[in-house]
Amino acid sequence: MNSFAKQLQRIHPHISSRSRPAPRSARFAIVLVAALVLALPNAGCGDSNAAHTPDSAANRLEAPITRLRVRVEPVRLARLAAGERVTGTVRAFHRATITAETQGRVLARVVEPGASIEAGGKIVELESSRFELELRRSEASLSAARTVLRHAEREFARAERLIAQKAMSTQQHDDLRHAVDRASDEITLSEVARDTARRNLADTRIAAPFDGTVDSIAVNVGDFVTVGTPVATLVDLSRVRIFGGVTAREAARLVVGTKARVSFADLGGLIFEATLESVGRVAASKDGTYGIELWMDDAEGRMRDGLVAQIELPDPDVELRLLARRAALLRRDGHAEVFIVEGEGEAAVGRTRRLRTGRSQGEWIEILEGLEEGDRVIWDGHFALADGTAVLVDGADETGRESHVQAPEATATPAPSLAPVVAKE
């Protein structure tokens, strides 16, 4: 008989393994007693062990500290390689609305819109027969005046000999001299009439005042035009002017003659080089900016009047400045703030710093107050931080030790565009 059976037999002597099955209630009582008997040794062991172990609270494992993984970039001294970026508008270097300078009926449209034309090339031709007749009449009048002058000069030469011989009166001599003067004046008037007729005839041939492209023609064959009637629009886009506006601070530092980078979103981001030609000294009444003008060549004919340009102005400032990533900046209560990493390893936490910032360029911004060179600024993962939050710097292992992989060199110079500079001064 096993030990459990023996104990049960001592408690209930009348129960025997050879006895008949007990009633249901008796069986339940037996099971309950057996459970109590089995529990007594375990309870005793528990009391004995408790006397020899430390406090159970000390045995509990401490909960691990949750640290947020972040990426950092140290604040460093560098130079902003470019100045302010402003928006500008492209204008044709020369643009003219050509008008009629005489009256007449349109005889022919020699060129059509979009055609390239050289200076002096004919655009529209007017009916010219009346002016040709006027030119012939003026030339005939001039010829007659010259004949009169020759006759008057011969008569006056004869009078000079007679007056020397005292064979002519002084009055007759003076009259012949005046006749020469009148004939000379008639020639002058005739020459003016001839030149006017020539000019009127030439004005029937409406020509381009400069090399360029015909943008539009406003008349058709058969139209009658008078002096001042618009006939065509001509533009020269082989070189363009780019106009923009800058603040007084920018205007004070710009130097005429320096180069600037100009890009155009409508041309796929192509980058050109332009020359700063002028900086205004009177602020615009509309927005208070000072006008700037840049010149840029366009030998390949990509430019159009009215294109919007992004102008990256030159910056002569070579002073080194504290720079941080713009992505690190947060705006709270109207102030600029960043998180920096304080401490090393498992003790690293994020701390807020309030800043005063300066100019920006690309992904970098100038720090005027609030940070020092070498401060590790959190620029990724900082939106979930609060002051004092434990952090794990990206590039460190789970113990907080940072690896010795060298961080890439920071630079304030924007990455060069894939598009080449396609036009230079």
C-alpha positions as CSV (number, residue, x, y, z in Angstrom):
1,M,0.0,0.0,0.0
2,N,1.4,3.4,-0.9
3,S,1.8,6.3,1.5
4,F,-1.3,8.1,0.4
5,A,-3.4,5.0,1.0
6,K,-1.8,4.5,4.4
7,Q,-2.5,8.0,5.5
8,L,-6.1,7.7,4.3
9,Q,-6.4,4.4,6.1
10,R,-5.2,6.0,9.4
11,I,-7.7,8.9,9.0
12,H,-10.6,6.6,8.1
13,P,-9.9,3.1,9.4
14,H,-13.1,1.7,8.1
15,I,-12.1,2.3,4.5
16,S,-10.3,-0.5,2.8
17,S,-9.1,-1.2,-0.6
18,R,-11.2,-4.3,-0.6
19,S,-14.3,-2.4,0.5
20,R,-17.3,-1.9,-1.7
21,P,-17.6,1.4,-3.6
22,A,-18.6,4.2,-1.3
23,P,-21.6,6.3,-1.9
24,R,-21.3,9.4,-4.0
25,S,-21.2,11.8,-1.1
26,A,-18.6,9.7,0.6
27,R,-16.4,9.7,-2.4
28,F,-16.6,13.5,-2.6
29,A,-15.5,13.8,1.1
30,I,-12.6,11.5,0.4
31,V,-11.4,13.5,-2.5
32,L,-11.6,16.7,-0.4
33,V,-9.7,15.2,2.5
34,A,-7.0,13.9,0.1
35,A,-6.5,17.4,-1.4
36,L,-6.0,18.9,2.0
37,V,-3.5,16.2,2.9
38,L,-1.5,16.9,-0.2
39,A,-1.5,20.7,0.3
40,L,-0.1,20.5,3.9
41,P,3.4,19.5,3.0
42,N,3.7,22.2,0.3
43,A,2.4,24.8,2.7
44,G,5.0,23.8,5.2
45,C,7.8,24.0,2.6
46,G,6.7,27.4,1.6
47,D,7.0,28.7,5.1
48,S,10.4,27.2,5.5
49,N,11.7,28.8,2.2
50,A,10.3,32.2,3.0
51,A,12.4,32.3,6.1
52,H,15.6,32.0,4.1
53,T,14.9,34.3,1.1
54,P,15.1,38.1,0.8
55,D,12.1,40.4,0.3
56,S,10.1,39.3,-2.9
57,A,10.0,43.0,-4.1
58,A,13.8,42.9,-4.5
59,N,13.6,39.9,-6.7
60,R,11.4,41.6,-9.3
61,L,13.4,42.6,-12.5
62,E,13.5,46.4,-13.2
63,A,11.5,47.4,-16.3
64,P,13.8,48.4,-19.2
65,I,14.0,52.1,-20.1
66,T,12.5,52.9,-23.5
67,R,14.8,55.0,-25.6
68,L,13.8,56.6,-28.9
69,R,16.2,56.2,-31.8
70,V,17.2,59.5,-33.4
71,R,19.7,60.9,-36.0
72,V,21.9,63.7,-35.1
73,E,24.2,66.2,-36.9
74,P,26.7,68.3,-35.1
75,V,26.6,72.1,-35.3
76,R,29.7,73.3,-37.3
77,L,31.3,76.4,-38.7
78,A,30.8,76.7,-42.4
79,R,30.1,79.4,-45.1
80,L,26.8,79.8,-46.9
81,A,27.9,79.4,-50.5
82,A,25.0,81.3,-52.0
83,G,22.9,84.3,-51.1
84,E,19.2,85.0,-51.1
85,R,16.9,83.3,-53.7
86,V,14.4,85.6,-55.3
87,T,11.8,85.3,-58.0
88,G,12.3,87.2,-61.2
89,T,10.6,87.7,-64.6
90,V,12.2,87.3,-68.0
91,R,11.9,90.2,-70.5
92,A,13.1,90.4,-74.0
93,F,16.3,92.4,-74.3
94,H,14.6,94.5,-77.0
95,R,10.9,94.6,-77.6
96,A,9.2,97.0,-79.9
97,T,5.7,97.6,-81.2
98,I,6.3,98.8,-84.7
99,T,3.9,101.4,-86.1
100,A,3.2,102.9,-89.5
101,E,5.1,106.2,-90.0
102,T,3.1,107.2,-93.1
103,Q,-0.3,106.4,-94.4
104,G,-1.2,104.0,-97.1
105,R,-2.9,100.7,-98.0
106,V,-1.2,97.4,-97.0
107,L,0.2,95.8,-100.2
108,A,1.9,92.8,-98.7
109,R,2.8,91.0,-95.4
110,V,6.4,90.0,-96.2
111,V,6.9,87.9,-93.1
112,E,4.7,86.0,-90.7
113,P,4.7,85.7,-86.9
114,G,7.6,83.5,-85.6
115,A,9.9,84.5,-88.4
116,S,13.5,85.6,-87.6
117,I,14.5,88.8,-89.2
118,E,17.6,91.0,-89.4
119,A,17.7,94.7,-88.8
120,G,16.4,96.5,-91.8
121,G,14.5,93.5,-93.1
122,K,11.0,94.3,-94.5
123,I,8.0,93.2,-92.5
124,V,5.0,94.9,-94.2
125,E,4.9,96.8,-97.5
126,L,2.5,99.7,-98.2
127,E,1.2,101.0,-101.5
128,S,3.8,103.5,-102.7
129,S,2.8,104.9,-106.1
130,R,1.7,108.3,-104.8
131,F,4.9,108.7,-103.0
132,E,6.9,107.8,-106.0
133,L,5.1,110.5,-108.0
134,E,5.8,113.0,-105.2
135,L,9.4,112.1,-105.3
136,R,9.6,112.7,-109.0
137,R,7.9,116.1,-108.7
138,S,10.3,117.2,-105.9
139,E,13.3,116.1,-108.0
140,A,12.0,118.1,-111.0
141,S,11.5,121.2,-108.8
142,L,15.0,120.8,-107.6
143,S,16.4,120.6,-111.1
144,A,14.5,123.8,-112.1
145,A,15.8,125.6,-109.0
146,R,19.3,124.7,-109.9
147,T,18.8,126.1,-113.4
148,V,17.5,129.4,-112.0
149,L,20.5,129.6,-109.7
150,R,23.0,129.1,-112.5
151,H,21.3,131.8,-114.5
152,A,21.3,134.2,-111.5
153,E,25.0,133.5,-110.9
154,R,25.9,134.3,-114.5
155,E,23.9,137.6,-114.4
156,F,25.6,138.6,-111.1
157,A,29.1,137.8,-112.5
158,R,28.4,140.1,-115.5
159,A,27.1,142.8,-113.0
160,E,30.4,142.5,-111.1
161,R,32.3,143.5,-114.3
162,L,29.9,146.4,-115.1
163,I,30.0,147.8,-111.6
164,A,33.8,147.8,-111.8
165,Q,33.5,149.9,-115.0
166,K,30.8,152.1,-113.4
167,A,28.5,151.0,-116.2
168,M,25.8,149.7,-113.8
169,S,24.1,151.3,-110.9
170,T,24.5,150.1,-107.4
171,Q,20.8,149.3,-107.2
172,Q,20.9,147.0,-110.2
173,H,24.0,145.3,-108.8
174,D,22.2,144.6,-105.5
175,D,19.1,143.2,-107.2
176,L,21.2,140.7,-109.1
177,R,22.9,139.6,-105.9
178,H,19.6,139.1,-104.2
179,A,18.4,137.0,-107.2
180,V,21.3,134.7,-106.6
181,D,20.4,134.4,-102.9
182,R,16.8,133.6,-103.7
183,A,17.7,130.9,-106.2
184,S,20.0,129.3,-103.6
185,D,17.2,129.3,-101.1
186,E,14.8,127.7,-103.7
187,I,17.3,124.9,-104.1
188,T,17.4,124.3,-100.4
189,L,13.6,124.1,-100.2
190,S,13.5,121.8,-103.2
191,E,16.1,119.5,-101.5
192,V,13.9,119.4,-98.4
193,A,10.9,118.5,-100.5
194,R,12.8,115.8,-102.3
195,D,14.2,114.3,-99.0
196,T,10.7,114.3,-97.5
197,A,9.3,112.5,-100.6
198,R,12.1,109.9,-100.3
199,R,11.4,109.4,-96.6
200,N,7.7,108.9,-97.3
201,L,8.5,106.5,-100.0
202,A,10.9,104.6,-97.7
203,D,8.2,104.5,-94.9
204,T,6.0,102.4,-97.2
205,R,8.5,99.7,-96.5
206,I,8.0,98.9,-92.8
207,A,11.3,97.3,-91.6
208,A,12.7,95.8,-88.5
209,P,14.7,98.2,-86.3
210,F,16.9,95.4,-84.8
211,D,17.6,91.7,-85.2
212,G,14.9,89.6,-83.7
213,T,11.8,87.5,-84.0
214,V,8.4,88.7,-85.3
215,D,6.0,88.0,-82.5
216,S,2.8,89.2,-84.1
217,I,1.5,91.2,-87.1
218,A,-1.6,93.4,-86.6
219,V,-2.5,94.2,-90.2
220,N,-3.7,92.3,-93.3
221,V,-3.4,93.0,-97.0
222,G,-5.8,95.7,-98.0
223,D,-6.0,97.4,-94.6
224,F,-5.5,101.2,-94.7
225,V,-3.1,102.5,-92.1
226,T,-2.3,105.9,-90.9
227,V,0.6,107.4,-89.0
228,G,0.8,105.6,-85.6
229,T,-1.2,102.5,-86.5
230,P,0.4,99.4,-84.8
231,V,1.7,97.0,-87.5
232,A,3.8,94.4,-85.8
233,T,5.6,93.3,-82.6
234,L,9.3,92.5,-82.7
235,V,11.3,90.9,-79.9
236,D,15.0,90.1,-79.4
237,L,15.4,87.1,-77.1
238,S,19.0,86.2,-78.1
239,R,19.8,88.0,-74.8
240,V,17.2,88.6,-72.1
241,R,16.8,90.9,-69.1
242,I,15.7,89.3,-65.8
243,F,14.0,91.6,-63.3
244,G,13.5,90.9,-59.6
245,G,13.2,92.6,-56.2
246,V,15.4,92.3,-53.1
247,T,15.3,93.6,-49.6
248,A,17.3,96.6,-48.5
249,R,19.7,94.2,-46.7
250,E,20.3,92.2,-49.9
251,A,20.6,95.4,-52.0
252,A,23.3,96.8,-49.8
253,R,25.6,93.8,-50.3
254,L,25.1,93.1,-54.0
255,V,27.9,94.0,-56.3
256,V,27.2,94.9,-60.0
257,G,29.0,92.7,-62.4
258,T,29.0,89.5,-60.3
259,K,27.5,86.3,-61.6
260,A,24.3,84.7,-60.5
261,R,22.7,81.3,-61.1
262,V,19.2,81.4,-62.6
263,S,16.9,78.4,-62.9
264,F,13.5,77.9,-64.6
265,A,11.0,75.4,-63.4
266,D,9.1,75.6,-66.8
267,L,12.3,74.5,-68.5
268,G,12.8,71.4,-66.4
269,G,15.1,73.1,-63.8
270,L,17.8,74.1,-66.3
271,I,20.4,76.3,-64.7
272,F,21.9,79.3,-66.5
273,E,24.4,82.0,-65.6
274,A,23.5,85.6,-65.6
275,T,25.3,88.9,-64.9
276,L,24.0,91.4,-62.3
277,E,23.8,94.7,-64.2
278,S,22.0,97.1,-61.8
279,V,20.6,97.4,-58.3
280,G,17.8,99.9,-57.6
281,R,18.1,102.7,-55.1
282,V,14.4,103.6,-54.8
283,A,12.1,101.1,-53.2
284,A,9.0,100.0,-55.1
285,S,5.8,101.5,-53.7
286,K,4.0,98.2,-54.1
287,D,6.1,95.9,-51.9
288,G,9.0,98.0,-50.7
289,T,11.7,95.9,-52.6
290,Y,14.6,97.2,-54.6
291,G,14.7,96.3,-58.2
292,I,17.5,94.3,-59.7
293,E,18.3,93.6,-63.4
294,L,20.4,90.7,-64.7
295,W,21.4,90.1,-68.3
296,M,21.7,86.6,-69.7
297,D,22.6,85.2,-73.2
298,D,20.3,82.7,-74.8
299,A,22.0,81.5,-77.9
300,E,19.9,78.3,-78.0
301,G,16.6,80.2,-78.0
302,R,15.0,78.7,-74.9
303,M,13.8,81.9,-73.4
304,R,10.3,83.4,-73.7
305,D,9.2,86.8,-72.5
306,G,7.4,86.4,-69.2
307,L,9.1,83.2,-67.9
308,V,9.4,83.0,-64.1
309,A,13.0,82.6,-62.9
310,Q,14.5,81.6,-59.6
311,I,17.5,83.8,-59.0
312,E,20.3,82.6,-56.7
313,L,22.1,85.8,-55.9
314,P,25.9,85.9,-55.3
315,D,27.1,86.3,-51.7
316,P,30.4,88.0,-51.2
317,D,30.4,87.1,-47.5
318,V,33.2,84.7,-46.7
319,E,32.7,84.7,-42.9
320,L,32.3,81.3,-41.3
321,R,29.0,80.9,-39.4
322,L,27.4,78.3,-37.2
323,L,25.1,76.1,-39.3
324,A,22.6,73.4,-38.4
325,R,20.1,71.4,-40.5
326,R,16.9,73.1,-41.2
327,A,15.0,69.8,-40.7
328,A,15.9,70.0,-36.9
329,L,13.9,73.2,-36.4
330,L,10.6,73.1,-34.5
331,R,8.2,76.0,-34.0
332,R,6.7,76.2,-30.6
333,D,4.9,79.3,-29.1
334,G,6.3,81.4,-32.0
335,H,9.9,80.5,-31.2
336,A,12.4,78.3,-33.0
337,E,13.6,75.3,-31.0
338,V,15.7,72.2,-31.5
339,F,16.6,69.1,-29.5
340,I,20.2,68.3,-28.8
341,V,21.7,65.1,-27.3
342,E,23.2,65.5,-23.8
343,G,25.1,62.7,-22.2
344,E,26.7,59.5,-23.7
345,G,25.6,55.9,-24.0
346,E,22.7,54.9,-21.8
347,A,22.7,58.3,-20.2
348,A,21.9,60.1,-23.5
349,V,18.8,62.3,-23.4
350,G,17.2,64.9,-25.6
351,R,17.2,68.5,-24.4
352,T,15.4,71.5,-25.9
353,R,17.2,74.6,-27.0
354,R,15.6,77.9,-28.0
355,L,17.3,79.6,-31.0
356,R,17.7,82.8,-32.9
357,T,18.3,82.0,-36.5
358,G,19.7,83.9,-39.5
359,R,19.8,83.3,-43.2
360,S,19.2,79.9,-44.7
361,Q,20.4,78.0,-47.8
362,G,19.1,74.7,-49.0
363,E,19.0,72.3,-46.0
364,W,21.2,74.5,-43.8
365,I,20.3,77.5,-41.6
366,E,22.5,80.0,-39.7
367,I,22.4,79.8,-35.9
368,L,22.8,83.2,-34.3
369,E,22.1,82.3,-30.6
370,G,21.3,79.1,-28.7
371,L,23.8,76.6,-29.9
372,E,27.6,76.2,-29.9
373,E,29.9,74.4,-32.3
374,G,29.8,70.7,-31.7
375,D,26.3,70.5,-30.2
376,R,24.7,67.3,-31.5
377,V,21.4,68.5,-33.0
378,I,18.6,65.9,-33.5
379,W,17.2,66.3,-37.0
380,D,15.3,63.0,-37.4
381,G,13.0,61.5,-34.8
382,H,12.7,64.7,-32.8
383,F,8.9,65.2,-33.3
384,A,8.2,62.5,-30.7
385,L,10.6,63.8,-28.1
386,A,10.0,65.7,-24.9
387,D,12.6,67.4,-22.8
388,G,14.6,64.8,-21.0
389,T,13.5,61.8,-23.2
390,A,16.1,59.0,-23.3
391,V,17.4,58.6,-26.8
392,L,19.5,56.2,-28.8
393,V,21.6,57.9,-31.4
394,D,21.4,56.2,-34.8
395,G,24.7,54.5,-35.4
396,A,25.0,53.4,-31.8
397,D,24.4,49.8,-30.5
398,E,21.8,48.9,-27.9
399,T,24.1,49.8,-25.1
400,G,24.4,53.3,-26.3
401,R,27.9,53.1,-27.6
402,E,28.3,55.0,-30.8
403,S,30.1,53.2,-33.6
404,H,33.2,54.7,-35.1
405,V,31.8,55.2,-38.6
406,Q,32.7,58.7,-39.6
407,A,29.8,61.0,-40.4
408,P,29.6,62.6,-43.8
409,E,31.1,66.0,-44.0
410,A,28.5,68.7,-43.7
411,T,28.5,71.6,-46.2
412,A,26.3,74.6,-46.8
413,T,26.9,74.4,-50.5
414,P,23.8,73.0,-52.2
415,A,24.2,69.9,-54.3
416,P,25.0,70.7,-57.9
417,S,22.1,70.3,-60.3
418,L,22.2,67.5,-62.8
419,A,21.5,70.1,-65.5
420,P,24.5,71.8,-67.0
421,V,24.9,75.5,-67.2
422,V,23.8,76.0,-70.8
423,A,24.3,79.7,-71.2
424,K,27.1,82.0,-70.1
425,E,27.8,85.6,-70.2
